[in-house]
């Protein structure tokens, strides 16, 4: 039962971290759009940081969903008896 509790704690911490990352992304993008539209509205340069930061956010989302856990489980497995 304690292993389930530990997994739940890890999942909650990952989700909380992702929520903070997502809030930071939206705050930064709102600020960048406002700065861009007030200084140089003819040149939409805010798109580049939006795409770059969005890519990092997507990798974080994949981590929270556990898509990278496959690699962690493989590295923690014991070697096959014939490989020793």
N, CA, C and O atoms as a GROMACS GRO file, in nm:
protein
  336
    1UNK      N    1   0.082  -0.119   0.000
    1UNK     CA    2   0.000   0.000   0.000
    1UNK      C    3   0.086   0.125   0.000
    1UNK      O    4   0.048   0.225  -0.061
    2UNK      N    5   0.200   0.124   0.066
    2UNK     CA    6   0.286   0.242   0.071
    2UNK      C    7   0.345   0.276  -0.066
    2UNK      O    8   0.372   0.392  -0.096
    3UNK      N    9   0.364   0.173  -0.149
    3UNK     CA   10   0.414   0.198  -0.285
    3UNK      C   11   0.311   0.274  -0.366
    3UNK      O   12   0.345   0.363  -0.444
    4UNK      N   13   0.184   0.239  -0.350
    4UNK     CA   14   0.077   0.312  -0.418
    4UNK      C   15   0.071   0.456  -0.370
    4UNK      O   16   0.051   0.548  -0.449
    5UNK      N   17   0.088   0.476  -0.241
    5UNK     CA   18   0.086   0.611  -0.184
    5UNK      C   19   0.203   0.692  -0.239
    5UNK      O   20   0.188   0.810  -0.269
    6UNK      N   21   0.319   0.629  -0.251
    6UNK     CA   22   0.436   0.699  -0.304
    6UNK      C   23   0.414   0.738  -0.449
    6UNK      O   24   0.449   0.849  -0.489
    7UNK      N   25   0.358   0.649  -0.529
    7UNK     CA   26   0.329   0.681  -0.668
    7UNK      C   27   0.228   0.795  -0.680
    7UNK      O   28   0.242   0.882  -0.766
    8UNK      N   29   0.128   0.794  -0.593
    8UNK     CA   30   0.028   0.901  -0.594
    8UNK      C   31   0.092   1.034  -0.557
    8UNK      O   32   0.060   1.137  -0.617
    9UNK      N   33   0.182   1.034  -0.461
    9UNK     CA   34   0.251   1.156  -0.420
    9UNK      C   35   0.336   1.210  -0.535
    9UNK      O   36   0.337   1.330  -0.561
   10UNK      N   37   0.406   1.121  -0.603
   10UNK     CA   38   0.489   1.162  -0.716
   10UNK      C   39   0.401   1.220  -0.827
   10UNK      O   40   0.435   1.322  -0.887
   11UNK      N   41   0.289   1.154  -0.855
   11UNK     CA   42   0.199   1.202  -0.960
   11UNK      C   43   0.142   1.340  -0.924
   11UNK      O   44   0.131   1.427  -1.011
   12UNK      N   45   0.107   1.360  -0.800
   12UNK     CA   46   0.054   1.491  -0.758
   12UNK      C   47   0.160   1.599  -0.771
   12UNK      O   48   0.131   1.710  -0.817
   13UNK      N   49   0.284   1.569  -0.732
   13UNK     CA   50   0.392   1.666  -0.743
   13UNK      C   51   0.421   1.700  -0.889
   13UNK      O   52   0.444   1.816  -0.922
   14UNK      N   53   0.420   1.599  -0.975
   14UNK     CA   54   0.441   1.624  -1.118
   14UNK      C   55   0.331   1.713  -1.175
   14UNK      O   56   0.359   1.806  -1.252
   15UNK      N   57   0.208   1.685  -1.139
   15UNK     CA   58   0.095   1.762  -1.190
   15UNK      C   59   0.099   1.906  -1.138
   15UNK      O   60   0.069   1.999  -1.212
   16UNK      N   61   0.134   1.923  -1.014
   16UNK     CA   62   0.146   2.058  -0.958
   16UNK      C   63   0.257   2.136  -1.028
   16UNK      O   64   0.240   2.254  -1.060
   17UNK      N   65   0.368   2.072  -1.051
   17UNK     CA   66   0.479   2.137  -1.124
   17UNK      C   67   0.439   2.175  -1.264
   17UNK      O   68   0.476   2.282  -1.313
   18UNK      N   69   0.364   2.089  -1.330
   18UNK     CA   70   0.318   2.120  -1.465
   18UNK      C   71   0.220   2.236  -1.464
   18UNK      O   72   0.224   2.322  -1.552
   19UNK      N   73   0.132   2.240  -1.365
   19UNK     CA   74   0.038   2.351  -1.354
   19UNK      C   75   0.110   2.484  -1.338
   19UNK      O   76   0.072   2.584  -1.398
   20UNK      N   77   0.214   2.485  -1.257
   20UNK     CA   78   0.295   2.606  -1.241
   20UNK      C   79   0.365   2.644  -1.371
   20UNK      O   80   0.371   2.761  -1.407
   21UNK      N   81   0.417   2.546  -1.440
   21UNK     CA   82   0.483   2.570  -1.568
   21UNK      C   83   0.384   2.627  -1.669
   21UNK      O   84   0.416   2.721  -1.742
   22UNK      N   85   0.264   2.571  -1.674
   22UNK     CA   86   0.161   2.618  -1.765
   22UNK      C   87   0.119   2.761  -1.732
   22UNK      O   88   0.101   2.843  -1.822
   23UNK      N   89   0.102   2.792  -1.604
   23UNK     CA   90   0.066   2.928  -1.564
   23UNK      C   91   0.176   3.027  -1.601
   23UNK      O   92   0.148   3.138  -1.647
   24UNK      N   93   0.301   2.987  -1.582
   24UNK     CA   94   0.413   3.072  -1.621
   24UNK      C   95   0.417   3.095  -1.770
   24UNK      O   96   0.448   3.205  -1.816
   25UNK      N   97   0.386   2.990  -1.846
   25UNK     CA   98   0.382   3.002  -1.993
   25UNK      C   99   0.278   3.105  -2.036
   25UNK      O  100   0.306   3.193  -2.117
   26UNK      N  101   0.157   3.094  -1.981
   26UNK     CA  102   0.052   3.188  -2.020
   26UNK      C  103   0.086   3.330  -1.976
   26UNK      O  104   0.062   3.425  -2.052
   27UNK      N  105   0.141   3.347  -1.857
   27UNK     CA  106   0.178   3.480  -1.810
   27UNK      C  107   0.287   3.541  -1.900
   27UNK      O  108   0.278   3.658  -1.938
   28UNK      N  109   0.387   3.462  -1.934
   28UNK     CA  110   0.495   3.511  -2.019
   28UNK      C  111   0.445   3.544  -2.159
   28UNK      O  112   0.485   3.644  -2.218
   29UNK      N  113   0.357   3.460  -2.213
   29UNK     CA  114   0.306   3.485  -2.348
   29UNK      C  115   0.218   3.610  -2.353
   29UNK      O  116   0.225   3.686  -2.449
   30UNK      N  117   0.136   3.630  -2.251
   30UNK     CA  118   0.053   3.752  -2.246
   30UNK      C  119   0.144   3.875  -2.242
   30UNK      O  120   0.121   3.972  -2.314
   31UNK      N  121   0.246   3.870  -2.158
   31UNK     CA  122   0.339   3.983  -2.148
   31UNK      C  123   0.411   4.007  -2.281
   31UNK      O  124   0.425   4.122  -2.324
   32UNK      N  125   0.457   3.901  -2.345
   32UNK     CA  126   0.529   3.917  -2.472
   32UNK      C  127   0.439   3.971  -2.582
   32UNK      O  128   0.482   4.054  -2.662
   33UNK      N  129   0.316   3.925  -2.588
   33UNK     CA  130   0.224   3.974  -2.690
   33UNK      C  131   0.196   4.122  -2.668
   33UNK      O  132   0.194   4.200  -2.763
   34UNK      N  133   0.175   4.161  -2.544
   34UNK     CA  134   0.149   4.302  -2.514
   34UNK      C  135   0.270   4.388  -2.552
   34UNK      O  136   0.255   4.492  -2.615
   35UNK      N  137   0.390   4.344  -2.514
   35UNK     CA  138   0.512   4.419  -2.547
   35UNK      C  139   0.529   4.427  -2.698
   35UNK      O  140   0.561   4.534  -2.751
   36UNK      N  141   0.508   4.316  -2.767
   36UNK     CA  142   0.524   4.314  -2.911
   36UNK      C  143   0.424   4.406  -2.981
   36UNK      O  144   0.461   4.480  -3.072
   37UNK      N  145   0.300   4.401  -2.940
   37UNK     CA  146   0.197   4.481  -3.006
   37UNK      C  147   0.208   4.631  -2.975
   37UNK      O  148   0.159   4.714  -3.051
   38UNK      N  149   0.270   4.664  -2.863
   38UNK     CA  150   0.287   4.807  -2.832
   38UNK      C  151   0.413   4.864  -2.893
   38UNK      O  152   0.418   4.984  -2.920
   39UNK      N  153   0.515   4.783  -2.915
   39UNK     CA  154   0.641   4.835  -2.969
   39UNK      C  155   0.650   4.818  -3.121
   39UNK      O  156   0.675   4.916  -3.192
   40UNK      N  157   0.631   4.698  -3.170
   40UNK     CA  158   0.643   4.672  -3.315
   40UNK      C  159   0.530   4.583  -3.362
   40UNK      O  160   0.549   4.463  -3.384
   41UNK      N  161   0.410   4.641  -3.379
   41UNK     CA  162   0.296   4.558  -3.419
   41UNK      C  163   0.307   4.501  -3.560
   41UNK      O  164   0.239   4.404  -3.593
   42UNK      N  165   0.391   4.560  -3.644
   42UNK     CA  166   0.406   4.509  -3.781
   42UNK      C  167   0.495   4.385  -3.789
   42UNK      O  168   0.497   4.317  -3.891
   43UNK      N  169   0.567   4.356  -3.682
   43UNK     CA  170   0.658   4.241  -3.678
   43UNK      C  171   0.618   4.149  -3.561
   43UNK      O  172   0.654   4.178  -3.447
   44UNK      N  173   0.546   4.041  -3.588
   44UNK     CA  174   0.501   3.953  -3.477
   44UNK      C  175   0.609   3.856  -3.430
   44UNK      O  176   0.602   3.736  -3.455
   45UNK      N  177   0.710   3.910  -3.360
   45UNK     CA  178   0.820   3.828  -3.314
   45UNK      C  179   0.784   3.740  -3.194
   45UNK      O  180   0.858   3.648  -3.161
   46UNK      N  181   0.672   3.768  -3.128
   46UNK     CA  182   0.632   3.690  -3.010
   46UNK      C  183   0.605   3.544  -3.044
   46UNK      O  184   0.602   3.458  -2.956
   47UNK      N  185   0.584   3.516  -3.172
   47UNK     CA  186   0.553   3.378  -3.214
   47UNK      C  187   0.671   3.284  -3.187
   47UNK      O  188   0.650   3.169  -3.150
   48UNK      N  189   0.794   3.332  -3.204
   48UNK     CA  190   0.911   3.246  -3.186
   48UNK      C  191   0.926   3.199  -3.042
   48UNK      O  192   0.945   3.080  -3.020
   49UNK      N  193   0.919   3.288  -2.943
   49UNK     CA  194   0.926   3.236  -2.806
   49UNK      C  195   0.805   3.152  -2.770
   49UNK      O  196   0.815   3.060  -2.688
   50UNK      N  197   0.690   3.182  -2.830
   50UNK     CA  198   0.569   3.103  -2.802
   50UNK      C  199   0.588   2.959  -2.848
   50UNK      O  200   0.551   2.865  -2.778
   51UNK      N  201   0.645   2.941  -2.965
   51UNK     CA  202   0.667   2.806  -3.018
   51UNK      C  203   0.777   2.734  -2.939
   51UNK      O  204   0.763   2.617  -2.905
   52UNK      N  205   0.886   2.805  -2.910
   52UNK     CA  206   0.996   2.743  -2.836
   52UNK      C  207   0.957   2.702  -2.696
   52UNK      O  208   0.984   2.589  -2.654
   53UNK      N  209   0.893   2.792  -2.625
   53UNK     CA  210   0.850   2.764  -2.488
   53UNK      C  211   0.738   2.658  -2.491
   53UNK      O  212   0.728   2.576  -2.400
   54UNK      N  213   0.655   2.662  -2.594
   54UNK     CA  214   0.549   2.562  -2.609
   54UNK      C  215   0.604   2.422  -2.628
   54UNK      O  216   0.547   2.324  -2.579
   55UNK      N  217   0.717   2.412  -2.699
   55UNK     CA  218   0.781   2.282  -2.717
   55UNK      C  219   0.831   2.225  -2.586
   55UNK      O  220   0.815   2.106  -2.558
   56UNK      N  221   0.893   2.310  -2.506
   56UNK     CA  222   0.940   2.267  -2.374
   56UNK      C  223   0.821   2.227  -2.286
   56UNK      O  224   0.829   2.129  -2.212
   57UNK      N  225   0.713   2.302  -2.295
   57UNK     CA  226   0.592   2.271  -2.219
   57UNK      C  227   0.534   2.136  -2.264
   57UNK      O  228   0.484   2.060  -2.181
   58UNK      N  229   0.541   2.106  -2.392
   58UNK     CA  230   0.491   1.978  -2.442
   58UNK      C  231   0.575   1.862  -2.388
   58UNK      O  232   0.520   1.757  -2.353
   59UNK      N  233   0.705   1.879  -2.380
   59UNK     CA  234   0.791   1.775  -2.323
   59UNK      C  235   0.758   1.755  -2.175
   59UNK      O  236   0.756   1.642  -2.125
   60UNK      N  237   0.731   1.864  -2.105
   60UNK     CA  238   0.694   1.854  -1.964
   60UNK      C  239   0.560   1.780  -1.950
   60UNK      O  240   0.544   1.698  -1.860
   61UNK      N  241   0.465   1.809  -2.038
   61UNK     CA  242   0.336   1.739  -2.036
   61UNK      C  243   0.356   1.590  -2.059
   61UNK      O  244   0.291   1.508  -1.993
   62UNK      N  245   0.443   1.553  -2.151
   62UNK     CA  246   0.471   1.411  -2.176
   62UNK      C  247   0.532   1.345  -2.052
   62UNK      O  248   0.501   1.230  -2.021
   63UNK      N  249   0.617   1.418  -1.983
   63UNK     CA  250   0.678   1.365  -1.860
   63UNK      C  251   0.571   1.343  -1.753
   63UNK      O  252   0.570   1.240  -1.685
   64UNK      N  253   0.480   1.439  -1.739
   64UNK     CA  254   0.374   1.428  -1.638
   64UNK      C  255   0.282   1.310  -1.670
   64UNK      O  256   0.234   1.242  -1.579
   65UNK      N  257   0.256   1.287  -1.797
   65UNK     CA  258   0.170   1.175  -1.836
   65UNK      C  259   0.241   1.041  -1.824
   65UNK      O  260   0.177   0.937  -1.836
   66UNK      N  261   0.371   1.042  -1.800
   66UNK     CA  262   0.445   0.919  -1.781
   66UNK      C  263   0.497   0.856  -1.908
   66UNK      O  264   0.530   0.738  -1.909
   67UNK      N  265   0.505   0.934  -2.016
   67UNK     CA  266   0.551   0.877  -2.141
   67UNK      C  267   0.700   0.844  -2.141
   67UNK      O  268   0.746   0.764  -2.223
   68UNK      N  269   0.776   0.905  -2.051
   68UNK     CA  270   0.919   0.876  -2.042
   68UNK      C  271   0.949   0.768  -1.938
   68UNK      O  272   1.065   0.728  -1.924
   69UNK      N  273   0.849   0.722  -1.866
   69UNK     CA  274   0.871   0.619  -1.766
   69UNK      C  275   0.914   0.487  -1.827
   69UNK      O  276   0.975   0.404  -1.759
   70UNK      N  277   0.885   0.465  -1.953
   70UNK     CA  278   0.927   0.343  -2.022
   70UNK      C  279   1.079   0.332  -2.020
   70UNK      O  280   1.133   0.223  -1.998
   71UNK      N  281   1.148   0.444  -2.043
   71UNK     CA  282   1.294   0.442  -2.045
   71UNK      C  283   1.350   0.422  -1.905
   71UNK      O  284   1.454   0.358  -1.888
   72UNK      N  285   1.284   0.477  -1.805
   72UNK     CA  286   1.331   0.461  -1.668
   72UNK      C  287   1.316   0.316  -1.623
   72UNK      O  288   1.407   0.262  -1.560
   73UNK      N  289   1.203   0.254  -1.656
   73UNK     CA  290   1.181   0.114  -1.617
   73UNK      C  291   1.282   0.023  -1.686
   73UNK      O  292   1.330  -0.072  -1.624
   74UNK      N  293   1.315   0.050  -1.811
   74UNK     CA  294   1.412  -0.035  -1.881
   74UNK      C  295   1.550  -0.025  -1.818
   74UNK      O  296   1.620  -0.125  -1.808
   75UNK      N  297   1.590   0.094  -1.777
   75UNK     CA  298   1.723   0.110  -1.720
   75UNK      C  299   1.732   0.051  -1.579
   75UNK      O  300   1.842   0.017  -1.535
   76UNK      N  301   1.620   0.037  -1.509
   76UNK     CA  302   1.621  -0.017  -1.374
   76UNK      C  303   1.602  -0.169  -1.370
   76UNK      O  304   1.611  -0.229  -1.263
   77UNK      N  305   1.575  -0.232  -1.484
   77UNK     CA  306   1.553  -0.376  -1.486
   77UNK      C  307   1.684  -0.449  -1.465
   77UNK      O  308   1.791  -0.401  -1.501
   78UNK      N  309   1.673  -0.566  -1.407
   78UNK     CA  310   1.789  -0.651  -1.388
   78UNK      C  311   1.828  -0.713  -1.522
   78UNK      O  312   1.741  -0.744  -1.603
   79UNK      N  313   1.956  -0.732  -1.546
   79UNK     CA  314   1.997  -0.796  -1.672
   79UNK      C  315   1.950  -0.941  -1.678
   79UNK      O  316   1.930  -1.006  -1.575
   80UNK      N  317   1.934  -0.988  -1.798
   80UNK     CA  318   1.891  -1.126  -1.822
   80UNK      C  319   2.000  -1.219  -1.766
   80UNK      O  320   2.118  -1.187  -1.775
   81UNK      N  321   1.961  -1.334  -1.707
   81UNK     CA  322   2.059  -1.424  -1.647
   81UNK      C  323   2.168  -1.469  -1.744
   81UNK      O  324   2.282  -1.491  -1.703
   82UNK      N  325   2.136  -1.483  -1.873
   82UNK     CA  326   2.238  -1.527  -1.969
   82UNK      C  327   2.336  -1.415  -2.001
   82UNK      O  328   2.445  -1.443  -2.052
   83UNK      N  329   2.301  -1.290  -1.972
   83UNK     CA  330   2.389  -1.178  -2.004
   83UNK      C  331   2.492  -1.153  -1.895
   83UNK      O  332   2.580  -1.070  -1.915
   84UNK      N  333   2.483  -1.220  -1.782
   84UNK     CA  334   2.578  -1.197  -1.670
   84UNK      C  335   2.711  -1.255  -1.697
   84UNK      O  336   2.802  -1.245  -1.614
   0.00000   0.00000   0.00000
